[in-house]
Structure formats: C-alpha cells, structure tokens
Amino acid sequence: MYRFVKFVIIGLIMPACILAARPALAAGTRLLQSPHYSGGNIVFSYMGDIWLQPAGDAARPLTSHPGTDIRPRFSPDGKWIVFISNRTGNWDVFVVPATGGMPRQLTYYSGTDVSITWTMDSKRIIFRTGRGSTWGSQLYTVVVEGEKMPEPYLATRGYDGTFSADGRLLAYTQRSASYGRRGYVGSANAKIHICDTEKKTVRRLLDTDRHENSPMIAGDKVYFVCERDGVFNIWCVPVAGGEPEKVTTLPENGVTNPSISPDGEVILFEHEFNIWKLDVKTGKASEVPIKIEADYR
C-alpha cells in the first residue's frame, strides 16, 4: 500500500483509477518531515521522496525511487541538497542539485551513514557513522565533488550538530536525540558540546542532565530543543554559556526535528505533523503552508 500511494503522488503510474486519487493532495497535506530552509526555498521529505517548494511556487519532487529518501539539507551556497537513502540496501549519503537532476551517492558503507550538516564552504558534508574504531557514532566528512574517501572529523562520538556562520565553531551532541523519552532526566540524555575547530578544543555547553537536542548556532547563540517545562520547545543560550531562555511556547507534542537555515535566520521544525517556521530575529513561530500540486506530473 505504501508503494502504491507513493507512486500516485509522483505520477509514475498512469491508469485513470490512480489519477483519480491525486486531488486528495491539494490541501491539508501532512506528515511532511525533516524540513530545511534556504533563501525562501523549502526542502522536505514526503512519502519517501525529497520535495522542493521554491519561493512562491508549489512543491515538486526532486527524487523518485522505490527506496526511502529522507533528511534533506541545503548546502550553504544553495546549489546542492544532501539527503540519505536506503535505495542501496542501507542508509548512505547522497547529493542532488537543488535545481534537479540525478542523485549521486557519496558513501558506500555497509552499515548506516547519516548526513548531519555541511561545512560552510559547501565543499564537504559532515555525517555520522559506525565505521569508526570506537563504540557509538562518530563524525566523518566526505567531499561533494571528487573521489576522496571519507575521513574522520572528530576523535570523540558525535550524533548531530551545526557550524557557526564563520565555520569555526561546531555545536554537536554525542548521543541521539531523546524526543521519545519525555520526562527523563539523567546521564543518557544528549549533551551539547562546542568544538573550536581552530583551537582544537571541546567543551560542554550546559551542566545539566536534561534533554539537550538538535543544537543550532545562530550568531552568538546556540538554539536547541529541551523539555524543561514538560514539552519539547526551542530554547537558546549564549555560545559562551549561561542561563537558557525559552523561545517557542508550543503546547502538547511541541517541537521535533528542527533545522536552521545556512544564514542562521530561520529555523524550520515539525509540530503535530505540519511544518513550522521560527523567525530567529523576532522569535515568532508560525505554520508554513506547503502547496503540493494535486495533479503533479
């Protein structure tokens, strides 16, 4: 059934009985996942493919494959979109031009590789992998263009993170996000660390045992998702450290899977099966209308 619905959406199966099902996509489309924003454009995953909604236009699929494509992220220069796919049998890292084209595979590990973020020069992708010599996920890099093998990026474990605008600081966690462990406070929660890539130093940002998920650097602050008041919302704290401040005030089911635009001005996230947008400067959050053409061909 999953494959049937997926093919209906992308218009690969043409019988009239299937075409009749398309208008259901015209409005109220939900279950849009892993959104990312760049220059007015929004990329997201839907029904196992990567979709792009250009500014002021309707969304269109960038990928079309029986496998599952998820976690899209724009490169800082806006030219590429990285995503992961299991089309080869396990999760590997792929890139596709933001203007459309044939996806290109970048990693070939027999285990799981998951793209995390881009270096700010748009030349490399940071991804987490189990190919390292230590227990747990480690952060590696792979070049977008060329034939170089992936290389280790940090000597310690790494799971998720983003760079500062100048590329010097990396805010990251060493454990997986704990969105499914509401109410837990303890050592198994993710902790935010700041790596200074010039000084080659690493420090922990907050000294708590609470949830600290999905760190994102914008200016002199680190934005992250926390459950300090019982609901996962976005908080922020100075890069140098300090007392966190609450940014969003969403109710039950809160915030999941946020991502920050390359310019640090917009954070997109999932809330109750819809895509929401946080304006970093104003602190205002609102639902984003996603327009998927009902009769896309």
N, C-alpha and C positions, 0 to 999 in steps of 0.2 A: 504494500500500500504506500509505503514511504517513497519508493522509487516512482510509482505511478503519479503521485501528486507532484513530485519534483519535476518530472518530465512535462507535466501540464504547464507548470509555471514558465519554463524556459522555451516552450513551444517546439519541442523536438518531435512530439507525437501528434499527428495531424488529423485523425479521424474526427468527424463532426461531434460525436458524443463527448470527446475530450475537450474540444474547443469550447463547448457549451459551459464547461466548468470554470473558465477563466474569469468571468465578471466578479466572482467572489473575492478576487484580489484587489479590486478597485479601491476599496476603502476599509479602514479598520484593520489593516494587516498587522499582526502581532508576531511574537516570537522572533523578532529581529535581534541579532546578537552581535557582540563584540564590535560596537561602532567606533569609528575614528574619524576625526575632522581635520581638514586642511583647506584653507582658502575658500571656505564656503561649500566645499565638496564633502560628502559623507560616504564612507565605505562601511559595509557591514556584511555579516553572513546571514543567509536566509535559506532554509531548506537544503543545506549542504553545499551551497554555491556562494561565491563572493559577488556582491552587488555594489554598484556605484550610483549615487544620486548626485549629479552635478548641480551646482548652484542654480536654482530657479528652474530645474527640469525634473523629469520623472526618473525613477531608478531603473537601471538596466543591469543585466547580469554580465560580469566580467569573466566568469568561469562557468563551464558547463561540463560536468563529469559525473559518472556514477559514484565516484568516491565522494568523500566529505571534505569540503574546503572551509576552514574557519580562521578566526583571529587575524583579520586583515589590518595592516598598518601602513599609512603613507610614509614615504621617505621624506626627510626634511625639505628636499628640493621639489617635492611633489611629483616627481617623474615616475616613481615606482610604487608598487603596493606589494608588501610581503605578506604571506599567509602560510598556514600549514595545511597539509593534506595527507590523507591516508590512501591515496589512489595507488600507491605502490605496495600497499600491504601493511605499512606502519606510518607513523607520523614523521614527515620530513618537511623541510623548509623550501618554499617556492617563491618566486617573484613573477609579477606580471606588470607590463607597462600600465600606467594609470589611464592611458588613452585606449587601452585594449590591446589584445594580441595573444600570442601563445605563451602560457606559463612556462617558466624554466625552473627545473629542480636544482637546488643548491647543496643539499645534504643527502647522504646516502647511507646513513647509519641503520643497522638492523633493529635498533631499539627506537626510542622516542626522542625526536628533536622538536623543540617548540620555540619559535621566534618570539623574542621579548621586545626589542626596541632597535632603533637604528643609531649608528654613530652620527654625529651632527654634520659630517661632511657627505653623508648619503652613500659612502663607499662600502661600508660594512654593516652587517646585521649581527646583533647580539642574540644568541639563542641558548636555551638551557638543554642539557643533555645528560644522559647517564654514562657517556663514554669515558668519563674521567677515571682516574685511579683511586679516588676516594668515594666513600659512601654518599649517596644522595645526588641531587642535580648539581652540575657545575655550569658556569657560564663560558661559552666559547664564542668566537667570531668567525664569520665567513664572508668573503668578498662577494660583491654583487656581480662584478664583471671580471672574468679571468678564470683560471683553473687551479687556484691555490687551495690546498687542503684546509679545513677548519683548524683554528688554533685556540688554545686555552686563553681565557681573558682574565679570570681571577683564580687565585690559588685556593680560595675557600668555596663553600657551597653557595649557590645562587639560584633564585627562582624567578623573580620578577623585578622590574625596575625601569628607570628612565634617566637620561642625561640632562644636565643643565644646558642652557642655550649656548654657552661657550664650549661645551663638551668636556669641561674639566671635572665636574662632579657627577658621580653616578649614585643615585639613591636606589637601593635594592633591598630585597628581603632574602633570607636564606632558607625559608620554608614556604610551603604552599599557602595560598590564601585560605582563610578559615571561615568562609561565608556560611558553611553548613554547621558550624559549632557555636551557635548562639548561646551566650551566657558563660562560655568557658573562659576562665582566667588562669593562666599557668604557663609553664615553660614550653609547651608545644605550640604556642601561638607564634605567628610570624613576627619578626622584629625588623625594624628599618635600620639599615646601615648606610653610611655615607662614605664612598670611596673617592679620595682625591687622586685622580689619575696622574697628576704631575708630581706630587709629593710621595705617591705610593703609600698612602696611609688609609686606614679604615677605622671608623668609629661608629659606635651605636648612637642613634639619634635620640631615642627616648628610653628612659629607665623604668619601664612598666612591664607587666605580664599580660597586658590586654591585647586585643586584636589590633594589628597594625598592617593593613593590607594595601597592596597596589600603590606604592609611593610614586609621586609625580612631582618634578621640580618645575616651579614657575617663578621666575625672578629670584627673590631671596627667601622664598618659602617652599616647603615641601607639603604637598597635598596628599592625603591618604584616606582610606576608609577605616572607620573604627566604630565600635559598638559601645561606647562609654555610657550612653543613656538608654541602652536596651534595644536600639535599632541601628543597623548599619547606615551611617551617613558619612559625608565627606567632611574632614577636619583639615586644618593646616597648622603648621608650626614653622618658625624660622629655621633656615638651614643650619644656623649656628646652635640651635636647640632652644628650649624654652617651654612655656605652657601652651598646649594645643588649644585652638579655637574652633568651635563648630561652625561649619559653612552652610550645609544644607540641613533642612529640618523635615525631611520626608517621613511619613508615618510608616506603619507596618510594611515589611518587605523592603524598605529602604533602597540602598544603592548597591549595585553589583557591577563588576567588570568595567570599571572606568578606564578611560584613556585620555591623554592630554594632547592637544594639537602641537605640531612642531614649534609654533611661535609662543606656546605657553599661555594663550589667551582663552582657549575653550576646552572644557572637559566634557566628553560625552560619556553616558553611562546607561545601564539598564535599570528600569524601575517598573515592576509589575508588567513585564513582557513588552514594554514600549521603550523607545529611545528618548532620553532626556539630555538637555544641554545646560551646562553651568557656565555662565559668563564669569571668568575669573576676576575681572576688574570690578564688576558690580556685585558679585556674589549671588546673582539671581539665577534660579533654576527654572526651566520650563520644558514641557514636552515638545519634541521635534516632529513635525508632520513628515512622514515618509510617503511619497507618492509612487506607487508601483502601477504601471500601466496594466489595465485589465486585459488588453489584447496584445501584449507584447509579442513580437515575432523577431 
